């Protein structure tokens, strides 16, 4: 069962960013990774293009999704189409951000999820780290940990 990681990025190349770490982590779980670069002005797209697990990088021109359409939905649609194409009709798509890591699950356990016959998506808890990797935010909009959200989808 093929699983393709899908990543939407913009200006994630800085030294205080987690792009390479996120790509390396996703590579441990996915057969390939596809990326949509949404108008980066740094070398984010080049970093993605040179990563050994990245199969394709689609570059969008402009100033990023908020300044082009006022929504990230058009860029996410391109990302989904690209990932689904690479995953194939019986594959899976793992959506992740440039600061996401899968923790607490092994690649073997992850692969077991892909063999599911009665599920089309799986939810995971997202921890928003703040001021260090050992602390997470719980205020304002940073409460993703309270409600697991879908990140792994059947590519149908």
ABEGO torsion letter per residue (X at the ends): XBBBBBBBBBGAABAABAAAAAAAAAAAABABBBBBBBGBABAAAAAAAABAABABBBBBBEAEAAAAAGBAAAAAAAAAAAAAAAAEAABBBBBBBAABBBBGBBAAAAAAAAABAABABBBBBBBBBBGEAABBBABEABAAAABBBBABBBBX
